[in-house]
Amino acid sequence: MRVPFSGVGSEMIGALQAGWDDVTGIEQGAEYAEIAEKRIAAWIK
């Protein structure tokens, strides 16, 4: 799944919870991408 304008990763976390194996987010804002990376890493643990 590709998520354009992924923001802080909510849609990507939802996709992972729904069982998607391959989720890729695209975000222009570095600060939002950094938050998304941390949120997804915390959820995966």
mmJSON file of the N, C-alpha and C atoms, coordinates in Angstrom:
{"data_MODEL":{"atom_site":{
"group_PDB":["ATOM","ATOM","ATOM","ATOM","ATOM","ATOM","ATOM","ATOM","ATOM","ATOM","ATOM","ATOM","ATOM","ATOM","ATOM","ATOM","ATOM","ATOM","ATOM","ATOM","ATOM","ATOM","ATOM","ATOM","ATOM","ATOM","ATOM","ATOM","ATOM","ATOM","ATOM","ATOM","ATOM","ATOM","ATOM","ATOM","ATOM","ATOM","ATOM","ATOM","ATOM","ATOM","ATOM","ATOM","ATOM","ATOM","ATOM","ATOM","ATOM","ATOM","ATOM","ATOM","ATOM","ATOM","ATOM","ATOM","ATOM","ATOM","ATOM","ATOM","ATOM","ATOM","ATOM","ATOM","ATOM","ATOM","ATOM","ATOM","ATOM","ATOM","ATOM","ATOM","ATOM","ATOM","ATOM","ATOM","ATOM","ATOM","ATOM","ATOM","ATOM","ATOM","ATOM","ATOM","ATOM","ATOM","ATOM","ATOM","ATOM","ATOM","ATOM","ATOM","ATOM","ATOM","ATOM","ATOM","ATOM","ATOM","ATOM","ATOM","ATOM","ATOM","ATOM","ATOM","ATOM","ATOM","ATOM","ATOM","ATOM","ATOM","ATOM","ATOM","ATOM","ATOM","ATOM","ATOM","ATOM","ATOM","ATOM","ATOM","ATOM","ATOM","ATOM","ATOM","ATOM","ATOM","ATOM","ATOM","ATOM","ATOM","ATOM","ATOM","ATOM","ATOM","ATOM"],
"id":[1,2,3,4,5,6,7,8,9,10,11,12,13,14,15,16,17,18,19,20,21,22,23,24,25,26,27,28,29,30,31,32,33,34,35,36,37,38,39,40,41,42,43,44,45,46,47,48,49,50,51,52,53,54,55,56,57,58,59,60,61,62,63,64,65,66,67,68,69,70,71,72,73,74,75,76,77,78,79,80,81,82,83,84,85,86,87,88,89,90,91,92,93,94,95,96,97,98,99,100,101,102,103,104,105,106,107,108,109,110,111,112,113,114,115,116,117,118,119,120,121,122,123,124,125,126,127,128,129,130,131,132,133,134,135],
"type_symbol":["N","C","C","N","C","C","N","C","C","N","C","C","N","C","C","N","C","C","N","C","C","N","C","C","N","C","C","N","C","C","N","C","C","N","C","C","N","C","C","N","C","C","N","C","C","N","C","C","N","C","C","N","C","C","N","C","C","N","C","C","N","C","C","N","C","C","N","C","C","N","C","C","N","C","C","N","C","C","N","C","C","N","C","C","N","C","C","N","C","C","N","C","C","N","C","C","N","C","C","N","C","C","N","C","C","N","C","C","N","C","C","N","C","C","N","C","C","N","C","C","N","C","C","N","C","C","N","C","C","N","C","C","N","C","C"],
"label_atom_id":["N","CA","C","N","CA","C","N","CA","C","N","CA","C","N","CA","C","N","CA","C","N","CA","C","N","CA","C","N","CA","C","N","CA","C","N","CA","C","N","CA","C","N","CA","C","N","CA","C","N","CA","C","N","CA","C","N","CA","C","N","CA","C","N","CA","C","N","CA","C","N","CA","C","N","CA","C","N","CA","C","N","CA","C","N","CA","C","N","CA","C","N","CA","C","N","CA","C","N","CA","C","N","CA","C","N","CA","C","N","CA","C","N","CA","C","N","CA","C","N","CA","C","N","CA","C","N","CA","C","N","CA","C","N","CA","C","N","CA","C","N","CA","C","N","CA","C","N","CA","C","N","CA","C","N","CA","C"],
"label_alt_id":[null,null,null,null,null,null,null,null,null,null,null,null,null,null,null,null,null,null,null,null,null,null,null,null,null,null,null,null,null,null,null,null,null,null,null,null,null,null,null,null,null,null,null,null,null,null,null,null,null,null,null,null,null,null,null,null,null,null,null,null,null,null,null,null,null,null,null,null,null,null,null,null,null,null,null,null,null,null,null,null,null,null,null,null,null,null,null,null,null,null,null,null,null,null,null,null,null,null,null,null,null,null,null,null,null,null,null,null,null,null,null,null,null,null,null,null,null,null,null,null,null,null,null,null,null,null,null,null,null,null,null,null,null,null,null],
"label_comp_id":["MET","MET","MET","ARG","ARG","ARG","VAL","VAL","VAL","PRO","PRO","PRO","PHE","PHE","PHE","SER","SER","SER","GLY","GLY","GLY","VAL","VAL","VAL","GLY","GLY","GLY","SER","SER","SER","GLU","GLU","GLU","MET","MET","MET","ILE","ILE","ILE","GLY","GLY","GLY","ALA","ALA","ALA","LEU","LEU","LEU","GLN","GLN","GLN","ALA","ALA","ALA","GLY","GLY","GLY","TRP","TRP","TRP","ASP","ASP","ASP","ASP","ASP","ASP","VAL","VAL","VAL","THR","THR","THR","GLY","GLY","GLY","ILE","ILE","ILE","GLU","GLU","GLU","GLN","GLN","GLN","GLY","GLY","GLY","ALA","ALA","ALA","GLU","GLU","GLU","TYR","TYR","TYR","ALA","ALA","ALA","GLU","GLU","GLU","ILE","ILE","ILE","ALA","ALA","ALA","GLU","GLU","GLU","LYS","LYS","LYS","ARG","ARG","ARG","ILE","ILE","ILE","ALA","ALA","ALA","ALA","ALA","ALA","TRP","TRP","TRP","ILE","ILE","ILE","LYS","LYS","LYS"],
"label_asym_id":["A","A","A","A","A","A","A","A","A","A","A","A","A","A","A","A","A","A","A","A","A","A","A","A","A","A","A","A","A","A","A","A","A","A","A","A","A","A","A","A","A","A","A","A","A","A","A","A","A","A","A","A","A","A","A","A","A","A","A","A","A","A","A","A","A","A","A","A","A","A","A","A","A","A","A","A","A","A","A","A","A","A","A","A","A","A","A","A","A","A","A","A","A","A","A","A","A","A","A","A","A","A","A","A","A","A","A","A","A","A","A","A","A","A","A","A","A","A","A","A","A","A","A","A","A","A","A","A","A","A","A","A","A","A","A"],
"label_entity_id":["1","1","1","1","1","1","1","1","1","1","1","1","1","1","1","1","1","1","1","1","1","1","1","1","1","1","1","1","1","1","1","1","1","1","1","1","1","1","1","1","1","1","1","1","1","1","1","1","1","1","1","1","1","1","1","1","1","1","1","1","1","1","1","1","1","1","1","1","1","1","1","1","1","1","1","1","1","1","1","1","1","1","1","1","1","1","1","1","1","1","1","1","1","1","1","1","1","1","1","1","1","1","1","1","1","1","1","1","1","1","1","1","1","1","1","1","1","1","1","1","1","1","1","1","1","1","1","1","1","1","1","1","1","1","1"],
"label_seq_id":[1,1,1,2,2,2,3,3,3,4,4,4,5,5,5,6,6,6,7,7,7,8,8,8,9,9,9,10,10,10,11,11,11,12,12,12,13,13,13,14,14,14,15,15,15,16,16,16,17,17,17,18,18,18,19,19,19,20,20,20,21,21,21,22,22,22,23,23,23,24,24,24,25,25,25,26,26,26,27,27,27,28,28,28,29,29,29,30,30,30,31,31,31,32,32,32,33,33,33,34,34,34,35,35,35,36,36,36,37,37,37,38,38,38,39,39,39,40,40,40,41,41,41,42,42,42,43,43,43,44,44,44,45,45,45],
"pdbx_PDB_ins_code":[null,null,null,null,null,null,null,null,null,null,null,null,null,null,null,null,null,null,null,null,null,null,null,null,null,null,null,null,null,null,null,null,null,null,null,null,null,null,null,null,null,null,null,null,null,null,null,null,null,null,null,null,null,null,null,null,null,null,null,null,null,null,null,null,null,null,null,null,null,null,null,null,null,null,null,null,null,null,null,null,null,null,null,null,null,null,null,null,null,null,null,null,null,null,null,null,null,null,null,null,null,null,null,null,null,null,null,null,null,null,null,null,null,null,null,null,null,null,null,null,null,null,null,null,null,null,null,null,null,null,null,null,null,null,null],
"Cartn_x":[0.845,0.0,0.896,0.564,1.283,0.383,0.949,0.179,0.825,0.298,0.84,0.367,1.147,0.804,0.539,1.492,1.273,1.269,1.696,1.626,2.354,1.688,2.323,2.109,1.59,1.555,0.294,-0.758,-1.98,-2.542,-2.615,-3.158,-2.259,-0.953,-0.027,-0.162,-0.309,-0.509,-1.818,-2.851,-4.128,-3.998,-3.224,-3.015,-2.263,-1.272,-0.537,-1.46,-2.312,-3.266,-4.256,-4.575,-5.514,-4.87,-3.546,-2.88,-2.074,-1.952,-1.126,0.338,1.048,2.463,3.386,3.06,3.945,3.247,3.682,3.086,4.201,4.031,5.03,4.363,4.906,4.386,5.275,4.652,5.376,4.986,5.976,5.716,6.829,6.455,7.43,8.042,7.243,7.726,8.568,9.835,10.758,10.305,9.749,9.325,8.166,7.251,6.143,6.637,7.546,8.098,8.821,9.533,10.254,9.277,8.193,7.168,6.546,6.242,5.643,6.565,7.844,8.802,8.794,8.776,8.777,7.472,6.345,5.051,4.947,5.376,5.298,6.239,7.441,8.395,7.829,7.176,6.582,5.43,4.645,3.508,3.972,5.043,5.533,6.098,6.655,7.271,6.308],
"Cartn_y":[-1.161,0.0,1.231,2.203,3.475,4.545,5.343,6.386,7.736,8.489,9.822,10.774,11.768,12.736,11.991,11.159,10.236,10.882,12.123,12.822,12.08,11.893,11.252,9.741,9.174,7.723,7.005,7.714,7.058,6.063,6.453,5.561,4.344,4.529,3.403,2.429,2.938,2.07,1.299,1.965,1.294,0.188,0.434,-0.584,-1.784,-1.537,-2.633,-3.428,-2.745,-3.42,-4.257,-3.807,-4.529,-5.706,-5.853,-7.011,-6.767,-5.529,-5.24,-5.508,-6.187,-6.505,-5.366,-4.737,-3.746,-2.389,-1.508,-0.177,0.854,1.769,2.805,4.171,5.026,6.375,7.371,8.384,9.45,10.76,11.424,12.668,13.662,14.862,15.894,16.516,16.67,17.313,16.369,16.71,15.842,15.626,16.655,16.511,15.521,15.525,14.569,13.148,13.013,11.693,11.101,11.937,11.477,10.988,11.722,11.311,9.987,9.866,8.63,7.439,7.609,6.512,6.045,6.983,6.635,5.952,6.451,5.852,4.431,4.223,2.889,1.931,2.385,1.536,1.131,2.052,1.743,0.762,0.892,-0.004,-1.413,-1.538,-2.846,-3.655,-3.003,-3.726,-4.59],
"Cartn_z":[0.0,0.0,0.0,-0.801,-0.843,-0.226,0.66,1.332,1.035,0.055,-0.203,0.899,1.189,2.24,3.55,3.966,5.081,6.457,6.556,7.84,8.942,10.081,11.232,11.264,10.185,10.043,10.472,10.814,11.292,10.286,9.022,7.994,7.795,7.901,7.75,8.918,10.125,11.284,11.128,10.667,10.417,9.387,8.336,7.302,7.871,8.704,9.344,10.265,11.007,11.885,11.084,9.873,9.015,8.298,8.44,7.869,6.607,6.172,4.998,5.34,4.449,4.674,4.261,3.155,2.546,2.534,3.418,3.524,3.372,2.422,2.171,2.265,3.124,3.259,2.539,1.979,1.295,1.976,2.566,3.281,2.99,2.584,2.259,3.516,4.556,5.778,6.619,6.776,7.519,8.959,9.585,10.978,11.117,10.147,10.18,9.901,8.952,8.629,9.835,10.568,11.761,12.832,13.023,13.993,13.556,12.262,11.741,11.962,11.696,11.895,13.343,14.279,15.703,16.109,15.605,15.949,15.416,14.177,13.576,14.294,14.608,15.332,16.691,17.388,18.694,18.545,17.489,17.279,16.928,16.156,15.707,16.88,17.881,19.016,19.75],
"occupancy":[1.0,1.0,1.0,1.0,1.0,1.0,1.0,1.0,1.0,1.0,1.0,1.0,1.0,1.0,1.0,1.0,1.0,1.0,1.0,1.0,1.0,1.0,1.0,1.0,1.0,1.0,1.0,1.0,1.0,1.0,1.0,1.0,1.0,1.0,1.0,1.0,1.0,1.0,1.0,1.0,1.0,1.0,1.0,1.0,1.0,1.0,1.0,1.0,1.0,1.0,1.0,1.0,1.0,1.0,1.0,1.0,1.0,1.0,1.0,1.0,1.0,1.0,1.0,1.0,1.0,1.0,1.0,1.0,1.0,1.0,1.0,1.0,1.0,1.0,1.0,1.0,1.0,1.0,1.0,1.0,1.0,1.0,1.0,1.0,1.0,1.0,1.0,1.0,1.0,1.0,1.0,1.0,1.0,1.0,1.0,1.0,1.0,1.0,1.0,1.0,1.0,1.0,1.0,1.0,1.0,1.0,1.0,1.0,1.0,1.0,1.0,1.0,1.0,1.0,1.0,1.0,1.0,1.0,1.0,1.0,1.0,1.0,1.0,1.0,1.0,1.0,1.0,1.0,1.0,1.0,1.0,1.0,1.0,1.0,1.0],
"B_iso_or_equiv":[0.0,0.0,0.0,0.0,0.0,0.0,0.0,0.0,0.0,0.0,0.0,0.0,0.0,0.0,0.0,0.0,0.0,0.0,0.0,0.0,0.0,0.0,0.0,0.0,0.0,0.0,0.0,0.0,0.0,0.0,0.0,0.0,0.0,0.0,0.0,0.0,0.0,0.0,0.0,0.0,0.0,0.0,0.0,0.0,0.0,0.0,0.0,0.0,0.0,0.0,0.0,0.0,0.0,0.0,0.0,0.0,0.0,0.0,0.0,0.0,0.0,0.0,0.0,0.0,0.0,0.0,0.0,0.0,0.0,0.0,0.0,0.0,0.0,0.0,0.0,0.0,0.0,0.0,0.0,0.0,0.0,0.0,0.0,0.0,0.0,0.0,0.0,0.0,0.0,0.0,0.0,0.0,0.0,0.0,0.0,0.0,0.0,0.0,0.0,0.0,0.0,0.0,0.0,0.0,0.0,0.0,0.0,0.0,0.0,0.0,0.0,0.0,0.0,0.0,0.0,0.0,0.0,0.0,0.0,0.0,0.0,0.0,0.0,0.0,0.0,0.0,0.0,0.0,0.0,0.0,0.0,0.0,0.0,0.0,0.0],
"pdbx_formal_charge":[null,null,null,null,null,null,null,null,null,null,null,null,null,null,null,null,null,null,null,null,null,null,null,null,null,null,null,null,null,null,null,null,null,null,null,null,null,null,null,null,null,null,null,null,null,null,null,null,null,null,null,null,null,null,null,null,null,null,null,null,null,null,null,null,null,null,null,null,null,null,null,null,null,null,null,null,null,null,null,null,null,null,null,null,null,null,null,null,null,null,null,null,null,null,null,null,null,null,null,null,null,null,null,null,null,null,null,null,null,null,null,null,null,null,null,null,null,null,null,null,null,null,null,null,null,null,null,null,null,null,null,null,null,null,null],
"auth_seq_id":[1,1,1,2,2,2,3,3,3,4,4,4,5,5,5,6,6,6,7,7,7,8,8,8,9,9,9,10,10,10,11,11,11,12,12,12,13,13,13,14,14,14,15,15,15,16,16,16,17,17,17,18,18,18,19,19,19,20,20,20,21,21,21,22,22,22,23,23,23,24,24,24,25,25,25,26,26,26,27,27,27,28,28,28,29,29,29,30,30,30,31,31,31,32,32,32,33,33,33,34,34,34,35,35,35,36,36,36,37,37,37,38,38,38,39,39,39,40,40,40,41,41,41,42,42,42,43,43,43,44,44,44,45,45,45],
"auth_comp_id":["MET","MET","MET","ARG","ARG","ARG","VAL","VAL","VAL","PRO","PRO","PRO","PHE","PHE","PHE","SER","SER","SER","GLY","GLY","GLY","VAL","VAL","VAL","GLY","GLY","GLY","SER","SER","SER","GLU","GLU","GLU","MET","MET","MET","ILE","ILE","ILE","GLY","GLY","GLY","ALA","ALA","ALA","LEU","LEU","LEU","GLN","GLN","GLN","ALA","ALA","ALA","GLY","GLY","GLY","TRP","TRP","TRP","ASP","ASP","ASP","ASP","ASP","ASP","VAL","VAL","VAL","THR","THR","THR","GLY","GLY","GLY","ILE","ILE","ILE","GLU","GLU","GLU","GLN","GLN","GLN","GLY","GLY","GLY","ALA","ALA","ALA","GLU","GLU","GLU","TYR","TYR","TYR","ALA","ALA","ALA","GLU","GLU","GLU","ILE","ILE","ILE","ALA","ALA","ALA","GLU","GLU","GLU","LYS","LYS","LYS","ARG","ARG","ARG","ILE","ILE","ILE","ALA","ALA","ALA","ALA","ALA","ALA","TRP","TRP","TRP","ILE","ILE","ILE","LYS","LYS","LYS"],
"auth_asym_id":["A","A","A","A","A","A","A","A","A","A","A","A","A","A","A","A","A","A","A","A","A","A","A","A","A","A","A","A","A","A","A","A","A","A","A","A","A","A","A","A","A","A","A","A","A","A","A","A","A","A","A","A","A","A","A","A","A","A","A","A","A","A","A","A","A","A","A","A","A","A","A","A","A","A","A","A","A","A","A","A","A","A","A","A","A","A","A","A","A","A","A","A","A","A","A","A","A","A","A","A","A","A","A","A","A","A","A","A","A","A","A","A","A","A","A","A","A","A","A","A","A","A","A","A","A","A","A","A","A","A","A","A","A","A","A"],
"auth_atom_id":["N","CA","C","N","CA","C","N","CA","C","N","CA","C","N","CA","C","N","CA","C","N","CA","C","N","CA","C","N","CA","C","N","CA","C","N","CA","C","N","CA","C","N","CA","C","N","CA","C","N","CA","C","N","CA","C","N","CA","C","N","CA","C","N","CA","C","N","CA","C","N","CA","C","N","CA","C","N","CA","C","N","CA","C","N","CA","C","N","CA","C","N","CA","C","N","CA","C","N","CA","C","N","CA","C","N","CA","C","N","CA","C","N","CA","C","N","CA","C","N","CA","C","N","CA","C","N","CA","C","N","CA","C","N","CA","C","N","CA","C","N","CA","C","N","CA","C","N","CA","C","N","CA","C","N","CA","C"],
"pdbx_PDB_model_num":[1,1,1,1,1,1,1,1,1,1,1,1,1,1,1,1,1,1,1,1,1,1,1,1,1,1,1,1,1,1,1,1,1,1,1,1,1,1,1,1,1,1,1,1,1,1,1,1,1,1,1,1,1,1,1,1,1,1,1,1,1,1,1,1,1,1,1,1,1,1,1,1,1,1,1,1,1,1,1,1,1,1,1,1,1,1,1,1,1,1,1,1,1,1,1,1,1,1,1,1,1,1,1,1,1,1,1,1,1,1,1,1,1,1,1,1,1,1,1,1,1,1,1,1,1,1,1,1,1,1,1,1,1,1,1]
}}}
